[in-house]
Amino acid sequence: MRTFVLAVCLSYFALSLRADALRDRMDAYVRRYADGDFFSGVVRVTKGDRVIYENAFGYADRAWQIPNSLQARFQIASLSKPMTATAILVLGEERKLSLEDKLSKFLPDFPNGDKITIEELLTHYSGLGDASAQPDYNEWSRFPQTTAALVERAKKIPRQSEPGTTYFYSNSNYQILAFLIEKVSGQNYGDFLEQKIFKPAGMTNTAHRARDETIVSNLANGYSPAGASGFERAPYLDWTSKTGNGSIYSTADDLLRFHRALQNESLLKPETLKQSYGFERKDRTVGMFWFHRQRFGHRSVYVNGSSPGFKAHFERFIDDDATVVVLSNLYIAAPSTIAEDLGAMLFDQPVNRDVPRPIHVNGADLKRFAGTFRFGDDYFVKNAVVRVEPQMDHLDLNYPATGFSIALIPIEGDRFFDRNFWSFIRFDGDKLIYRNNDKDYVAARQ
């Protein structure tokens, strides 16, 4: 008997040591980003009911140097979309709508609405253009919007393709879905989600940002990069301009509660949930609304988010009951990189990624990179023209058409780093090569 007890104790001790080693490895990894001022926010990794690793970094308020905490609330940007999708699927289960319903059933005058299904809105196969990418977005997003007003705006945007033929990520899809939630349920968007999702899941720190005047306790301020190493308050917007696609704030703990409510099928029926992930469609990597994939032989669904002052990433390994949540109040695209690598560590996979290390460069040496460059039609903005302008310690990559500017930080030789979008830039003769997500986009000097 004593031998058995000793064996159990030794086994528990070994497991505890492995858990401590994994936690320390994850903490050391995330701190490299935080210490380099590339990350500020909250990280949580779970498996089953166990918290594998969690910690908070940086400041919720930089002016008052108020630290982020594990209880901090963040705007979660497009992590709102799975919650909007879940609300639509709840209405489907209540037989108040069908995924095969045409948009024209609810909006008779919507252009092409007799060809667009609700499922195509959920999966970004509607062919609709993106209201958030229009030149006047920065102006109108500063003012309160109703879902009806967002629909009216979506009507005027040229479509990208015929419905059902091509994937095109458009926030307009989810703004229209928010309108449908209100029209079908008779409740406003935030109240319906509170009643059907947040309250049943126990998500007491999550809500739609319906009124800017409302004081939200523990809400982190959002910040944007300024120059090569500084920060400033993110540009103001009224969050109702993102209703349906990015208007929700939440916490790492509440996102775990959302995961748990989906896992135990208390929000959606098993068949609905299975359909929402989209694994059965071998020709697609997007569901309603989750991206899906296999990592290290484990199925996962995930979504990342971006809105002024905030970045976020949420991955769920649905067969392993594991989650990785990274919420940030810096408009720097580190959360997805951090989450990817924490997921690898969770399943004992190697991680070899280095955090960029800025170097000092004399401003005069940067003049050789100055010029105007044009990207091809494969770039994020087709055939975009950019102007590279040297500053004292970095380059500015300017988009003359919009006035948008990104600081390029020197990291070695002819290589630079774009911390906004976690991209790497190098100059090769008369070419500017912009590398994002393992793909090169080439711009030729004009």
N, C-alpha and C positions, 0 to 999 in steps of 0.2 A: 504493500500500500504506500509506504514511504517513497519507494522508487517511482511509483506512478505520479505521486504529488510533486516530486522533484522534477520529473520530466515535464509535467505541465507548467511548473514555474519557470523552468529554463526556456520552454517554448514561448511562453508569454513574454519573458525578458528579451528573447531574440526578436520577436515581432515588434516590441516596443522600441528596441534599438533601431530597427529598420525604419519604423515610422518617424523616429526622431531624425534619422539621417535624411530621409526624404523631405521632411519639413525644413531642415536646415539648408538643404540643397536648393529648394524652392525659394527660401527667404534670401539666400545669398544672390540668387539669380535676379530676383525682382529689385533688390537694392541697387544693383548696378544701373538700372534704368532710373530709379529714383535719385540716386546720388549724382547722376549726370543731368538731372533736371529734365529728363525725358518722360517722367511719369509722376503723377500725383493722383491718389485715389485709393480704392479698396480692391483687394484681391481675395477670392475665396475658392478653395478646391475641396470638393466633398466626394465621398463614395459611400453610398447607403446613408446611414445616419451618422457617419463619422465625418468630422471636419478634418481633412488632411492637412490643410494649411489655410490660414487667413491672417491678414495684416492690413493696416492702413498706413499711407504714406503722404507726405506733403501737406499742403494747407487747403482747408476749405475756404478760408478767407486770407488772402495774401497781405492785404493792408493791415489787418489786425493780427496776423500770424496765428490764426486759429487752426489747429491741426485737423486734418481729416480723422474721422473715427470710423469704427466698424458699423456704427449706426447712421452714418451720413447718408443723406438722400442725394441722388444724382438724377439729372435729366438723362434718360436712357436712349434718346433718339430712336433709331429704327428697331431697337429691342421692343418698341411699342407694337410693331407690326404683328408678331405672333399673338399678342393679346387682342388686337383688332380682329385677326383671323379667327381666333377662338370664339369671339363674340358672334361672328357671322355663322360659324359652324354650330353654335348653340341654337341660333335662330333656325338653322336648317333642321336640327334635331327636333325642334318644336313645331316643325312643318309650317313655319311662317314664310319661308322662302326655300328655293331649291338651287343647288349649285349650277343647274342647267338653265335656270331662268335667264332670260335676256335682260340687259340693262334697260331696254325700252319699256319693260313691264313697269318699272318704277320711275323712269325718266323718259317719257315718250318723245321728247324733242332732243334727246342727246344724239349728236352726230354719230352715225354708224351703230347706234345703240341696239338696233335689231340684230346685230351680228356678234356683239360682245356678251359673253356669259359672266356670271358672278365668279365662276371658277377661274376664268381668264384674268379677272381683276386680282384674285388672290395669288395667282402664280406669275403675275407680270407678263402674261401672254395676250393682253388686250390690244397691244399695238399703240396705246396712248402715249403721247409725249409727257414730259415731266414739268409740272408747273414750277418746281423748285429750281429748275435750270434756266428759266427765262430771264432776260435782261432786267425786267422790272421787279424781280423777286425781292431784292434787298429793300426796295421801297415799300411795297404793299405788305410784306411780312412784318412790318413794324406796327401794324394796326390790327385790332381785334377782327376775327373772321368767323362767320357762321359756316356750317358745313354746306349750306345752300350756296353761299358766295364762293366757296372753294370749287363746287361743282360748276358754277357758271364760268369760272376761270378755266377749268379743265376743258370745257366745251370749245374754247377758242384756240387751243394749242394744236398745231398740225400733228396728225398721227404719224407714227414711225413705221408702221407696217399693218398688214391686214390681221384682224383678230385671229388668234390661234396659231399663227405661223412662226412667230419669232419672239424670243425672250428679250424684253427691254425693261430694265428696272426704272419704274416711274412712281414717284410719290403720289401722283394724281390717282393712281389705282386705289390707294388706301384712304385718301381723302374722300373719294366717292363711296367706299365701303363704310366709312363713318357716317356719311349721309344716309346710306341704306339702313344702317343700324337704327338711326333716329326715326326714319320714316316707317320702318316695319314694326319697331317696338313701341313707338309713341313716347319714348323717353329720350333725354339728351344722351349723347355719347358717354360722357363721364359717369352719369348715374347708372346707365345700363351695365357698364363694365364693373362698377362698384357692386351692383346687386348680383350679377351672374358670374363674376370671376374673382374680383379682389376679396370680397367678403367670404364666399365659400372656401377660398384657398387660404384664408387667414392672412392676407396681404394688407396689414394695417398701416403700412408706411408707403403705400402706392396710390397714385391718383392721376387723373388727367388734369393738366394745368389750365383750368377753364377761365380763371380771372387773374390777371397779373397783379391786381391789388391784394390778393390773398397772401397773408404771411405764412410761409411754409417753414416750420421749424426744422433745423438740422439740414437745410438744403445748401449744398456746396455752391459757391460762385464759380462760374465758368470763365476760363482764361484762354487767350489766343497768343501764339508766339509773336514777339515784336523784335525785329532785327535778328541777329545771329544767336542771341542767348537770353533776351529779355522776354517779359510777358506783359500783357495788358488785358483789361476787362474785355470779354467777348462782345462783339457788336450786339446791340439790343434787338430783340424780336419779340413779338407777342406769340406765345406758344400755341394759341388757337389757330395760327396760320399753318401749323403742322398737325392739326387734329386728325387722328387716324393713323398717321405715318410716323409721328415722332413727338407727341405732346405729353408723354407720361413720364413721371419721376418715380423712382423706386430705390430700394436698397439691395445689397447683395443677399441679405437674409430673405427678403421677400421674393427675389428671383428663385431662390432655392424652394420656397413655398409654392411658387408657380410650377416649378419642375415636379415637385412632389405631388401636387394636385393632378397634373397630367399623368404622371406615372401610375398613380393609384386609380385613375380613370373616374375621378369624382367630378371632373368638369365636362368630359366628352366620353362618349361610348367607345369601346375598343376599336370598332371598325372605322368610326369617324377619325379617331386619332391616327390609326394606321394610314388612312387615306391622306391625312394632312401632311405626313412626313414625305410622301412621294417616292419612296424607294421602289415602288412597282414600276414607275416610269423610268426605264433604263436609258432613255434618250435625254433625260433631264436631270439637273442637279438641284432643282428648286421644288419645294412643296408649297404648302399653304399655312403660314409663310415660314418655312425653315429651308435653309440650304441643307443638303444631306450628302454624306460621304462615308467611306470606310477609312479608318485610320488604324494602322497596326492590327488589322483584322477585327476592329471594333466599329460598329455602326454608330455614327454620331449625327446629330442635327445641330445647326448653329446659326447664329445671326450676329452681325456687327452693326454698330451704329455710329453716326456722326452728325452732330448739330453744333451750332455756335458755342464754343467753350467746352464741349464735352465729346468724349469718345467712349465706346463701350464694346464689349465682346462677351457672348454667352454661348457656351457649347455644352451639349448634353449627350453623354454616351448612354443611349437609351436602354441597351441590353445589360449594361453594367451598373445602372443607377448611379452614375457619376456626373458631376458638373464642374465646369470651370467658369468663373465669373470674374471679369475685370472691368471696373467702372472708373473712369477718369474725368477730372474736371480741367484737363488741359486739351486743347485742340491739337494734339499730337497723336499720330496713328500708332503709338506703341501698344495699346491694349490687345490688338489682334496678334501681334508678334509674341507678346508675353503669354497670352492664352494658348497659342499654338504650342509653345515650348513647355508650358506647365502641363498641358495634356500629354505631351510626349514623356515627361518625367513621371507622370502618374502611372504610365504603363511601362516604365523602366526602359524607355527608349533613349538613345543618345541625343544630346543637344549640343551643337557646336557653333551656334550663332554668337557673333561678337557685337557688343554695343559700340556704335560709332564713337571715335575719339577725335573731337575737333582739334585742329592745330592752328597756331598763329601764322598768318601770312601777311606780308607787307602789302598795303593797299596798292602800291605802284605795280606789284607783280600780278595783280588781278586784272589790270587793264587789257592784257592780251586776250582775255576771254570775252570782251565786250563785243556786242553785235546783235543783229536781228536774225532769227531762225524761224523756219517754218516746219511744223510737224506734218506727217502724212494723214490719210483718212482713217488710219487705225488708232490714232490717238484719242484720248478721252473726249476732247473737243476737236472734231474733224478739221484738219488743215489749220490748226491754230497757229497764229503768229505770236512769237514771244521775243522780248527784248532783254538781253542780259546786260546789266549795268553794274560796274564795280563800285563797292563801298570801301570803307576803311579796313574792314576785317572779314568781309564776305561778299558774295554776289547777290544781286536782286534779280529774280526771274519775273519779269513783268508781262502781263497780258494786256496790251493796249486796248483791245476791244472792250474789256470790262473794268480795267483799272486794278484788277487783282494782282497781288504781288506776293512772291514767296522768297524767303531768304535761303540761299544756298551756302552751307557752312563748309569751309575747307576741311578735308580729312586726310588727304595725301596727294601730292603731285597735281595731276589734272582731275582729281576726283573730289566730288562735293556731296553733301548730304542734305536732303530736304526733310526736316523733322516734322513738318505739317502732315505729309503723306507717307512718311517712312520710305523714302525712295532715294536712289543713288544716281548721281549724275557724273558723267565723265565727258571730256572734250577730246575728240579725235580728229585732228586737222580741222576741216570746215564742218564738222558734224558735232551736234550736241546729242548725247545718248542718255535718255531718261529711263532708268530701270525701276519698275514697280511690280511687285508681286511676281518676280522671276520672269518678267517680260521686258524686252527692250523696245523703246519708242524712239525713233531717230528723227531728228530735226536738222535740216540742211541750212547752212548760212546763206542769207539772201544778199 
